[in-house]
Amino acid sequence: MLKNNCKNSVYGIYFILPALIGTFIFIIIPIFCSFALSFTEWDLLNEIKFIGFSNYKSVLTEPVFVQILVNTVIYALSVTFFAVLIPLIIANVINTKLCGAEWFKTIYFIPFITPAVVIAIVWSWIFDPNIGGINLLFKTHLEWLFDTKLAMPVLIFVSVWKLIGYNVILFLTGFATIPSNLFESAKIDGAGYWQSFKNITLPLLKPTTYFVTLVTAISSFQVFDLIYVMTEGGPKDSTNVIVYSIYKYAFEYFDIGKACALAYILFLVIFILAILQKKVKKES
């Protein structure tokens, strides 16, 4: 029997070996290489030169860095808030055995599986100041993506719209784990809809809510495609975020060291966020 167990273990290692090799080559090695490059000066052509913490100091002291960081935080927090609250409400409505619920699930999920570049192009047309449907509908002449006060809200709206379907599915999965007899007992005891939602649904949905919040926040901090296609960080850096700045450092300025340094600053921000959310979860 011991021999069979050993043989099964060997077979198991064979099955996961391709995935482990891929993870090591395409994830583990690049992580260590990029961390090492963050302490160097390199433009992809000339010799790599070690410069210590100069890249981190240079990035953190640039005048635009504070604005980029604030933009990233505002975008991520706004998207996370609305992309958690709205799907929770929609999932709760669908969970009440709404007529055509399956149809609604499909409709809401379509934006999530649509490529982000396609979504960005379509919404850029919709918000176009000359031929866009929004201006034609409301009979306005606003330059949505070219106004420093409007560009960020537009990006937040599009991002939330894209994420709603996926988060609705996650919340519906969470609703499915709640025993229906709890609601029946609460109804017998005279509890209304709001009381049942507050005292039964929300507490039992905490694990799902935590997961949805964490995943949405992390993906929001890493936004790139929508900004690259719709605004390119403008106007006047009003929509410039950390990941887009990493791209500019690496492939426009060819400063790989600064790009890697900024990437690890973003990693630190996300890591701190994850720790804070975990702490809040434990306290609650």
C-alpha positions as a Markdown table, in Angstrom:
| # | Residue | x | y | z |
|---|---|---|---|---|
| 1 | Met | 0.0 | 0.0 | 0.0 |
| 2 | Leu | 2.9 | 2.3 | 0.8 |
| 3 | Lys | 4.4 | 1.6 | -2.5 |
| 4 | Asn | 1.1 | 2.5 | -4.3 |
| 5 | Asn | 1.0 | 5.8 | -2.4 |
| 6 | Cys | 4.5 | 6.7 | -3.4 |
| 7 | Lys | 3.7 | 5.8 | -7.0 |
| 8 | Asn | 0.6 | 8.0 | -6.9 |
| 9 | Ser | 2.6 | 10.9 | -5.4 |
| 10 | Val | 5.1 | 10.6 | -8.2 |
| 11 | Tyr | 2.3 | 10.6 | -10.8 |
| 12 | Gly | 0.8 | 13.7 | -9.1 |
| 13 | Ile | 4.2 | 15.5 | -9.4 |
| 14 | Tyr | 4.3 | 14.6 | -13.1 |
| 15 | Phe | 0.9 | 16.1 | -13.6 |
| 16 | Ile | 1.6 | 19.4 | -11.9 |
| 17 | Leu | 5.2 | 19.7 | -13.1 |
| 18 | Pro | 4.4 | 21.6 | -16.3 |
| 19 | Ala | 2.4 | 24.2 | -14.3 |
| 20 | Leu | 5.2 | 24.5 | -11.8 |
| 21 | Ile | 7.8 | 25.0 | -14.5 |
| 22 | Gly | 5.6 | 27.6 | -16.2 |
| 23 | Thr | 5.0 | 29.4 | -12.9 |
| 24 | Phe | 8.7 | 29.4 | -12.1 |
| 25 | Ile | 9.8 | 30.7 | -15.6 |
| 26 | Phe | 7.1 | 33.3 | -16.2 |
| 27 | Ile | 6.3 | 34.5 | -12.7 |
| 28 | Ile | 8.9 | 33.7 | -10.0 |
| 29 | Ile | 12.0 | 34.5 | -12.1 |
| 30 | Pro | 10.5 | 37.8 | -13.5 |
| 31 | Ile | 9.6 | 38.9 | -9.9 |
| 32 | Phe | 13.2 | 38.6 | -8.7 |
| 33 | Cys | 14.6 | 40.0 | -12.0 |
| 34 | Ser | 12.3 | 43.1 | -11.9 |
| 35 | Phe | 13.2 | 43.7 | -8.2 |
| 36 | Ala | 16.9 | 43.6 | -9.0 |
| 37 | Leu | 16.3 | 45.9 | -12.0 |
| 38 | Ser | 14.6 | 48.5 | -9.8 |
| 39 | Phe | 18.1 | 49.2 | -8.3 |
| 40 | Thr | 19.7 | 49.8 | -11.7 |
| 41 | Glu | 19.8 | 52.2 | -14.6 |
| 42 | Trp | 19.0 | 50.5 | -17.9 |
| 43 | Asp | 17.5 | 51.7 | -21.2 |
| 44 | Leu | 17.2 | 48.2 | -22.9 |
| 45 | Leu | 20.3 | 49.0 | -25.1 |
| 46 | Asn | 23.2 | 50.1 | -22.9 |
| 47 | Glu | 24.9 | 48.2 | -20.1 |
| 48 | Ile | 23.0 | 47.8 | -16.8 |
| 49 | Lys | 24.4 | 50.1 | -14.1 |
| 50 | Phe | 23.7 | 49.6 | -10.4 |
| 51 | Ile | 22.5 | 52.9 | -8.8 |
| 52 | Gly | 21.0 | 51.7 | -5.5 |
| 53 | Phe | 17.8 | 53.4 | -4.3 |
| 54 | Ser | 18.1 | 56.3 | -6.7 |
| 55 | Asn | 15.1 | 55.1 | -8.8 |
| 56 | Tyr | 12.9 | 54.9 | -5.7 |
| 57 | Lys | 14.0 | 58.4 | -4.6 |
| 58 | Ser | 13.6 | 59.8 | -8.0 |
| 59 | Val | 10.1 | 58.4 | -8.5 |
| 60 | Leu | 8.9 | 59.4 | -5.0 |
| 61 | Thr | 10.2 | 63.0 | -5.4 |
| 62 | Glu | 8.7 | 63.7 | -8.8 |
| 63 | Pro | 6.0 | 66.5 | -8.7 |
| 64 | Val | 3.5 | 64.4 | -10.6 |
| 65 | Phe | 3.9 | 61.3 | -8.4 |
| 66 | Val | 1.5 | 62.6 | -5.7 |
| 67 | Gln | -1.1 | 63.3 | -8.3 |
| 68 | Ile | -0.7 | 59.9 | -9.9 |
| 69 | Leu | -1.0 | 58.2 | -6.5 |
| 70 | Val | -4.1 | 60.3 | -5.6 |
| 71 | Asn | -5.6 | 59.4 | -9.0 |
| 72 | Thr | -5.0 | 55.7 | -8.4 |
| 73 | Val | -6.4 | 55.7 | -4.9 |
| 74 | Ile | -9.5 | 57.7 | -5.9 |
| 75 | Tyr | -10.1 | 55.5 | -8.9 |
| 76 | Ala | -9.6 | 52.2 | -7.0 |
| 77 | Leu | -11.7 | 53.2 | -4.0 |
| 78 | Ser | -14.6 | 54.6 | -6.2 |
| 79 | Val | -14.7 | 51.6 | -8.4 |
| 80 | Thr | -14.5 | 49.2 | -5.5 |
| 81 | Phe | -17.3 | 50.9 | -3.6 |
| 82 | Phe | -19.7 | 51.0 | -6.5 |
| 83 | Ala | -18.7 | 47.7 | -8.0 |
| 84 | Val | -19.5 | 46.0 | -4.7 |
| 85 | Leu | -22.6 | 47.9 | -3.7 |
| 86 | Ile | -24.5 | 47.8 | -7.0 |
| 87 | Pro | -23.9 | 44.1 | -7.7 |
| 88 | Leu | -25.0 | 43.3 | -4.1 |
| 89 | Ile | -28.3 | 45.1 | -4.7 |
| 90 | Ile | -28.8 | 43.5 | -8.1 |
| 91 | Ala | -27.9 | 40.0 | -6.8 |
| 92 | Asn | -30.3 | 40.5 | -3.9 |
| 93 | Val | -33.1 | 41.4 | -6.3 |
| 94 | Ile | -32.4 | 38.5 | -8.6 |
| 95 | Asn | -32.2 | 36.1 | -5.6 |
| 96 | Thr | -35.9 | 36.9 | -4.8 |
| 97 | Lys | -36.8 | 34.6 | -7.7 |
| 98 | Leu | -37.3 | 37.5 | -10.1 |
| 99 | Cys | -39.0 | 36.6 | -13.4 |
| 100 | Gly | -36.3 | 36.3 | -16.1 |
| 101 | Ala | -33.5 | 36.1 | -13.6 |
| 102 | Glu | -31.4 | 33.8 | -15.8 |
| 103 | Trp | -31.7 | 36.2 | -18.7 |
| 104 | Phe | -30.6 | 39.1 | -16.4 |
| 105 | Lys | -27.5 | 37.0 | -15.3 |
| 106 | Thr | -26.5 | 36.5 | -18.9 |
| 107 | Ile | -27.0 | 40.2 | -19.8 |
| 108 | Tyr | -25.0 | 41.5 | -16.9 |
| 109 | Phe | -22.1 | 39.1 | -17.5 |
| 110 | Ile | -21.6 | 40.0 | -21.1 |
| 111 | Pro | -19.6 | 43.2 | -20.4 |
| 112 | Phe | -17.1 | 41.3 | -18.2 |
| 113 | Ile | -16.3 | 38.7 | -20.9 |
| 114 | Thr | -16.0 | 41.5 | -23.5 |
| 115 | Pro | -12.3 | 42.5 | -24.1 |
| 116 | Ala | -11.5 | 45.7 | -22.3 |
| 117 | Val | -10.1 | 47.3 | -25.4 |
| 118 | Val | -13.4 | 46.8 | -27.3 |
| 119 | Ile | -15.3 | 48.3 | -24.3 |
| 120 | Ala | -12.9 | 51.3 | -24.2 |
| 121 | Ile | -13.3 | 52.0 | -27.9 |
| 122 | Val | -17.1 | 51.7 | -27.8 |
| 123 | Trp | -17.4 | 54.0 | -24.8 |
| 124 | Ser | -15.0 | 56.5 | -26.3 |
| 125 | Trp | -17.4 | 56.7 | -29.3 |
| 126 | Ile | -20.4 | 57.1 | -26.9 |
| 127 | Phe | -18.6 | 59.9 | -25.0 |
| 128 | Asp | -17.2 | 61.6 | -28.1 |
| 129 | Pro | -17.9 | 65.4 | -27.9 |
| 130 | Asn | -19.0 | 65.6 | -31.6 |
| 131 | Ile | -20.8 | 62.4 | -32.5 |
| 132 | Gly | -21.2 | 60.7 | -29.1 |
| 133 | Gly | -24.6 | 59.4 | -28.1 |
| 134 | Ile | -24.4 | 60.9 | -24.6 |
| 135 | Asn | -24.2 | 64.5 | -25.9 |
| 136 | Leu | -26.9 | 63.8 | -28.5 |
| 137 | Leu | -29.2 | 62.3 | -25.9 |
| 138 | Phe | -28.9 | 65.0 | -23.3 |
| 139 | Lys | -28.4 | 67.8 | -25.9 |
| 140 | Thr | -25.1 | 68.9 | -24.4 |
| 141 | His | -21.6 | 69.8 | -25.7 |
| 142 | Leu | -19.5 | 68.4 | -22.9 |
| 143 | Glu | -16.0 | 67.1 | -23.7 |
| 144 | Trp | -16.2 | 64.2 | -21.4 |
| 145 | Leu | -12.8 | 62.6 | -21.9 |
| 146 | Phe | -11.0 | 65.9 | -22.5 |
| 147 | Asp | -12.2 | 67.7 | -19.3 |
| 148 | Thr | -10.0 | 67.3 | -16.2 |
| 149 | Lys | -13.1 | 67.2 | -14.0 |
| 150 | Leu | -15.1 | 64.7 | -16.1 |
| 151 | Ala | -12.6 | 62.2 | -17.4 |
| 152 | Met | -12.0 | 60.4 | -14.2 |
| 153 | Pro | -15.8 | 60.0 | -13.4 |
| 154 | Val | -16.3 | 58.6 | -16.9 |
| 155 | Leu | -13.5 | 56.0 | -16.4 |
| 156 | Ile | -15.0 | 55.0 | -13.1 |
| 157 | Phe | -18.4 | 54.6 | -14.6 |
| 158 | Val | -17.1 | 52.4 | -17.4 |
| 159 | Ser | -15.1 | 50.3 | -15.1 |
| 160 | Val | -18.0 | 49.7 | -12.7 |
| 161 | Trp | -20.2 | 48.9 | -15.7 |
| 162 | Lys | -17.7 | 46.2 | -16.8 |
| 163 | Leu | -17.3 | 44.6 | -13.4 |
| 164 | Ile | -21.0 | 44.5 | -12.4 |
| 165 | Gly | -21.8 | 41.2 | -14.1 |
| 166 | Tyr | -18.9 | 39.2 | -12.6 |
| 167 | Asn | -19.5 | 40.5 | -9.1 |
| 168 | Val | -23.3 | 39.8 | -9.4 |
| 169 | Ile | -22.4 | 36.1 | -10.1 |
| 170 | Leu | -20.1 | 36.0 | -7.1 |
| 171 | Phe | -22.8 | 37.4 | -4.8 |
| 172 | Leu | -25.4 | 35.0 | -6.2 |
| 173 | Thr | -23.0 | 32.2 | -5.3 |
| 174 | Gly | -22.8 | 33.6 | -1.8 |
| 175 | Phe | -26.6 | 33.9 | -1.6 |
| 176 | Ala | -26.9 | 30.2 | -2.5 |
| 177 | Thr | -25.0 | 29.2 | 0.6 |
| 178 | Ile | -27.5 | 30.8 | 2.9 |
| 179 | Pro | -30.1 | 28.3 | 4.2 |
| 180 | Ser | -33.6 | 29.3 | 3.2 |
| 181 | Asn | -35.0 | 28.1 | 6.5 |
| 182 | Leu | -33.3 | 31.0 | 8.3 |
| 183 | Phe | -35.5 | 33.5 | 6.3 |
| 184 | Glu | -38.6 | 31.4 | 6.9 |
| 185 | Ser | -37.9 | 31.4 | 10.6 |
| 186 | Ala | -37.3 | 35.1 | 10.6 |
| 187 | Lys | -40.6 | 35.7 | 8.7 |
| 188 | Ile | -42.5 | 33.6 | 11.3 |
| 189 | Asp | -40.9 | 35.7 | 14.1 |
| 190 | Gly | -42.3 | 38.8 | 12.3 |
| 191 | Ala | -39.0 | 40.1 | 10.8 |
| 192 | Gly | -39.5 | 42.3 | 7.7 |
| 193 | Tyr | -37.5 | 42.3 | 4.5 |
| 194 | Trp | -35.0 | 44.9 | 5.7 |
| 195 | Gln | -34.5 | 43.2 | 9.1 |
| 196 | Ser | -33.8 | 39.8 | 7.4 |
| 197 | Phe | -31.4 | 41.4 | 5.0 |
| 198 | Lys | -29.6 | 43.3 | 7.8 |
| 199 | Asn | -29.5 | 40.5 | 10.4 |
| 200 | Ile | -29.2 | 37.4 | 8.2 |
| 201 | Thr | -28.1 | 38.2 | 4.6 |
| 202 | Leu | -25.3 | 40.7 | 5.3 |
| 203 | Pro | -23.6 | 38.8 | 8.2 |
| 204 | Leu | -23.6 | 35.5 | 6.2 |
| 205 | Leu | -22.4 | 37.2 | 3.1 |
| 206 | Lys | -19.3 | 38.6 | 4.8 |
| 207 | Pro | -16.8 | 36.0 | 3.4 |
| 208 | Thr | -18.2 | 36.7 | -0.2 |
| 209 | Thr | -18.2 | 40.4 | 0.4 |
| 210 | Tyr | -14.6 | 40.4 | 1.6 |
| 211 | Phe | -13.5 | 38.3 | -1.4 |
| 212 | Val | -15.4 | 40.5 | -3.9 |
| 213 | Thr | -14.0 | 43.7 | -2.3 |
| 214 | Leu | -10.4 | 42.5 | -2.2 |
| 215 | Val | -10.4 | 41.2 | -5.8 |
| 216 | Thr | -12.1 | 44.4 | -7.1 |
| 217 | Ala | -9.7 | 46.6 | -5.2 |
| 218 | Ile | -6.6 | 44.8 | -6.5 |
| 219 | Ser | -7.8 | 44.8 | -10.1 |
| 220 | Ser | -8.7 | 48.5 | -9.8 |
| 221 | Phe | -5.2 | 49.4 | -8.6 |
| 222 | Gln | -3.9 | 47.6 | -11.7 |
| 223 | Val | -6.1 | 49.3 | -14.3 |
| 224 | Phe | -4.3 | 50.1 | -17.5 |
| 225 | Asp | -6.2 | 49.1 | -20.7 |
| 226 | Leu | -9.2 | 51.5 | -20.3 |
| 227 | Ile | -6.9 | 54.5 | -19.5 |
| 228 | Tyr | -4.5 | 53.6 | -22.3 |
| 229 | Val | -7.3 | 53.6 | -24.9 |
| 230 | Met | -9.7 | 56.2 | -23.6 |
| 231 | Thr | -7.5 | 59.0 | -22.1 |
| 232 | Glu | -3.8 | 58.1 | -22.2 |
| 233 | Gly | -3.6 | 59.5 | -18.7 |
| 234 | Gly | -4.9 | 62.9 | -19.7 |
| 235 | Pro | -6.0 | 65.6 | -19.8 |
| 236 | Lys | -3.1 | 67.1 | -17.8 |
| 237 | Asp | -2.5 | 63.8 | -16.0 |
| 238 | Ser | -5.9 | 63.9 | -14.4 |
| 239 | Thr | -6.4 | 60.2 | -15.2 |
| 240 | Asn | -2.8 | 59.1 | -15.0 |
| 241 | Val | -2.4 | 56.1 | -12.6 |
| 242 | Ile | 0.5 | 54.0 | -11.4 |
| 243 | Val | 0.3 | 51.2 | -13.9 |
| 244 | Tyr | 0.0 | 53.6 | -16.9 |
| 245 | Ser | 3.0 | 55.5 | -15.5 |
| 246 | Ile | 4.9 | 52.2 | -15.3 |
| 247 | Tyr | 4.2 | 51.6 | -19.0 |
| 248 | Lys | 5.4 | 55.2 | -19.9 |
| 249 | Tyr | 8.6 | 54.8 | -18.0 |
| 250 | Ala | 9.3 | 51.4 | -19.6 |
| 251 | Phe | 8.2 | 51.9 | -23.2 |
| 252 | Glu | 8.2 | 55.6 | -23.8 |
| 253 | Tyr | 11.1 | 56.8 | -21.7 |
| 254 | Phe | 12.9 | 53.5 | -21.8 |
| 255 | Asp | 13.8 | 53.8 | -18.1 |
| 256 | Ile | 13.4 | 50.2 | -17.0 |
| 257 | Gly | 14.8 | 50.9 | -13.5 |
| 258 | Lys | 12.2 | 53.5 | -12.7 |
| 259 | Ala | 9.4 | 51.4 | -14.2 |
| 260 | Cys | 10.4 | 48.4 | -11.9 |
| 261 | Ala | 10.7 | 50.7 | -8.9 |
| 262 | Leu | 7.2 | 52.1 | -9.5 |
| 263 | Ala | 5.9 | 48.6 | -9.9 |
| 264 | Tyr | 7.2 | 47.6 | -6.5 |
| 265 | Ile | 5.7 | 50.8 | -4.9 |
| 266 | Leu | 2.4 | 49.7 | -6.3 |
| 267 | Phe | 3.0 | 46.2 | -4.9 |
| 268 | Leu | 3.6 | 47.8 | -1.5 |
| 269 | Val | 0.3 | 49.8 | -1.7 |
| 270 | Ile | -1.7 | 46.7 | -2.7 |
| 271 | Phe | 0.0 | 44.6 | 0.1 |
| 272 | Ile | -0.8 | 47.2 | 2.7 |
| 273 | Leu | -4.4 | 47.4 | 1.5 |
| 274 | Ala | -4.7 | 43.6 | 1.7 |
| 275 | Ile | -3.4 | 43.6 | 5.3 |
| 276 | Leu | -5.8 | 46.3 | 6.3 |
| 277 | Gln | -8.8 | 44.5 | 4.8 |
| 278 | Lys | -7.7 | 41.3 | 6.5 |
| 279 | Lys | -7.5 | 43.2 | 9.8 |
| 280 | Val | -10.9 | 44.7 | 9.3 |
| 281 | Lys | -12.3 | 41.2 | 8.5 |
| 282 | Lys | -10.9 | 39.8 | 11.7 |
| 283 | Glu | -12.2 | 42.6 | 13.9 |
| 284 | Ser | -15.7 | 42.3 | 12.4 |
